[in-house]
Amino acid sequence: MIQRIATLCRYLTTSLLFSLTGVIYLISMLVYYWLAFQQPSPEVSYFVLVVGLFGGAVTFLLTLSIASRANQAVNFPLLVRLPSRVEYLAAVFLTAVTLGLLLQLLVSLLALLHNGPSLSFSRALEIPPVWLAINILAAALALHASELVTAGWSRVYLYGALALLLFLQSNHSQVMSWIGGRFLALGNWFGGLGITALNFPLRNLANWLSISGNDWLARFIAFVFWPIQAITEATMNGYFSRAQALAPAVLLLYATIIFMLAADLFANKDLHLHE
């Protein structure tokens, strides 16, 4: 299995690099380096966050490009010879992560060689797990945005849930207060009709949603986005606490769940490869 996936990775890598799309990615990497590192000797936190952001973004785009090429009908003879479709998807995933990491390393090397920040050995050891975890999560998310994996409204559900969480992150109090107000108004309406059996439960539910429900929702959202917040805070502070050191592992857990969902969708969908 490993040999088959490695062969597919080499094929997909060659197909992308020796194309106009590959040249565009190389030019984009140089342009990003020129825009992000014009100032000499930037802070280490700036270097880690900016290059990490580039790695996640370019890995996401690379995954879309490679998945688009893998979805072409010319690859159908390769796909049907595989004992499992998941191997094909794993090759797409690994190729995107590898190429994204290579471009990210090129940007970091250019930045370090030309008036870049001075990294201590301990600080340098903290960087690879963070960058790799972000890239892997970006690749897993990008699979669901590609035509290769998506089945029906699957990507709408996934990205809709992410958009909802991002919206609730800064507006959960207003949302819960609004929902609580609607239940309170509904309870008062039933009370006006003399239906006390529904009036008091709805009023109690409205009070719970506005106070305790809001607290529970805030804790849940903070838990979901904790890895990103922990990595950002640790990078800005210059060191990782014991709890913050687990953040990359949690991101990998998220990526594993998202990739397993993508593999299940890809393995059970009807494939319609593009000409």
N, C-alpha and C positions, 0 to 999 in steps of 0.2 A: 504494500500500500504506500509506504513512504517513497519508494522508488517511482511509483506512478505519479504521485503528487509532485515530486521533485522534477520529473520530466515535464509535466504540465506547467510548472512554475517557470522553467527555462523557456518553454515555448511562448508563454504569455509575456515574459520579460522581453524576449527578442522581438516579438510582434509589436510591443509598445515602443521600445527604445529606437528601433529602426523605422520610425514613422514620424510624420510631422507633429503628431501629438507629443511624442517624447521630446522633440526639440523645443516645443512650446513650454514644456515643464522645466527644462533646463534654463531657458531664458527667464521664465518666471522666478526661478530660484535666485538667479543673479540680480534681477530687479528687486526682489524682496530684500536681499542682502544689502543692496545699495541704499534702499529707502530706510531700512531699520537700523543700520549701523553707520550712519554718516558721522555721528558724534564719536570722538575717540574715547577709548577706555570707559565704556558704559558700566554701570553697576552690575554685579553678578545676578541680582534678582531680575533686572531688566533683561539680561542675556538669557536666563533660563525661561522666563515667561514668553519672551518674543519668539525664541526659537521653538519652544514647545507649542505655541500657537500656530506657527508655520507648519510644524510636523503634523498636527492634527488636521489642519485645513488641507494640506497637500495630500495626505493619506486619504481623506474623504473623497477628494476629486480623483485621485488615482484609482480608487476602488470603483468609482462610477465609470471611468474610462475603460478599465480592464474588464469590468462586468459587461460593458457594452460590446467589447470585442468578443468576449466569451459567449455572448448571446447571438453571434452570427451563425448562419446555417452552415458555413464552411467548416465549422468545428463539430458538426453532428457526428461524423465518423469517430472522433475521439470520445465523445460523450457516451455513445452506445456501447463502446468496448469496455467501459468502466463497470466494475461490479456494483458500485454505489455512486449515486449522483453527488453525495456529500463530498467525495474526493474531488470532484470538479469544483465545487464551491470552496473547499478548503484551499485549493490551488489559487483561485482568484483572490481569496482573503490573504494568504501568505505572500503572494506576489505584491499586492498593494502595500502591505505593511513593510515588506523588505525595501521596496523602492522608495516609499515615503521616508523610511529611516535613513536610507542612503542620502537622499536629498537634504534631509535635516542635518545629517553629519557634515555634509559639504558646506552648508550655511554656517554651522558652528565653527568649522575649521577656518573658513575665511574670516569670520569675526575674530577668532582667537589669534590668528596670524597677523592681522592688521589692526593694531591698537585695541585689541580686545581686552576683556577683564582678566585679572589674574585669579585663577582658581586654585584653591587649596586642594590637597588630595582627598580629604574627607568630604569637601563640598562637591568635588567632581564625582565621587562615588554615589552621591544622592541623586544625581541628574538622570542617568539612564533608566531607572525604574519608573520615574515620573513620565519622561518622554514616551517610553515604550507603552505604558498603560494608556496614555491619552491617544496614541496612534492606533492601538488595537481597538479601543472603544469607538474611535472615529470610523475605522474600517467596518466594524460590525454594524454601526448605524447606517453607513452608506449602502451596505448590501440591501437593506430594506427599501432604499430609494431607487434601486436599479430595476430595470425591466426583467432582469434575469431571475430575481427572487420574488418580486411582488406578485401577489395573487389576489385579484379582486381589489378590495379596499384596504388591504393589509397595511400599506404604508400610510394611508390616511389615518387609520386607527392609531398606529404607533406614533407618528409625528404629531397627531392631534393630542394624544395623551401628554407628550413632552411639552407641547405648546401650552396646554392647560396647566401643567405643573409650573412652568416658567411664569405664567400669568398669576397663579395663586401665590407664588413666592413673595411677591410684593403687594398683592391685593387681597390676601386671604381674609383680613379683618373686614374689609368692605363687602366681600362676597358673602361671608357668613352672616354679617349683620343684615344684608339684603334678604338672604334666604330665611333667616329668623323672622324678619319683618313680614315676609309673605305668609309664614305659618301662623304668626300672631294675628294677621288680618283674617286668615281663614278661620282661626279659632273664634275670633270675635263675630264673624259672620254666622258660624254655627250657633254661637251664644245668642245672637239676635233672633235666631229661629227657635230658641228654647231647647236646643239639643246639647245639653250639658255633658253628655257622655263623650262628645268629641271636643267640646270647648276647652275643658281643663287640660286634657292630654296634649292638645295642639299648642296651648299657651305654655305649658311646661317644656315641650319640645323646642319652642321658639326661644325660651330663656336659656335652655341648655346649648343650643346652637350658637347663640350670641356670646356665651361665656366659655363654658367647658369645651364645646365643640370647636370653637376657634382655637383654643389652646392645643387640642389634640391635632388639628389640621396643621398648625404651625410647627409642631414637633415632627410630624410625619414629613413635611416638606423639607425641614432642616435636616432630617435624617437622610433623605434621598440625595440632596445636594451637598451633604457634608464632605464627601471626598474632594470635590472641586474646591470648596471653601478651605478645607484643611491644607491642600497642596498650595493654594495661593498664599495663605497666611504663613505657612512654613517657609515658602520661598522668599517672601518679603522680610521675614524675621531673620533669615539666614541659617536656620536649623530646624530639624524635625523633632517634635516630641515623640514619645512612645506611641501615643494614640495617632498622631498625624502620620507616622511611618506606615500605618496600615492603610492609608488612603489609596495608594496605587493598587494594593491587593483588592480593595473593594471595587475600584474601577474595572479591574480584570474580571471580577465576579459579574458585574453588570454586563461586560462585553461577552462573557461566556453565555449568559442567559439569552442575550439578544442574538448571538450567533446560532445558538441551538434553535431558537424560533425561526431564524432564516433558513437553517438546514431543513427543518420540518416543512416549511412552506415550499422550498425548492424540491424536496423529495416527493411531494405529493401533488404538485401542480401539473397541469398539462402544458408541456413545453411547446412554444411557437417561436422557433428561432428565426431571426430576421435574415433576409437575403442580403 
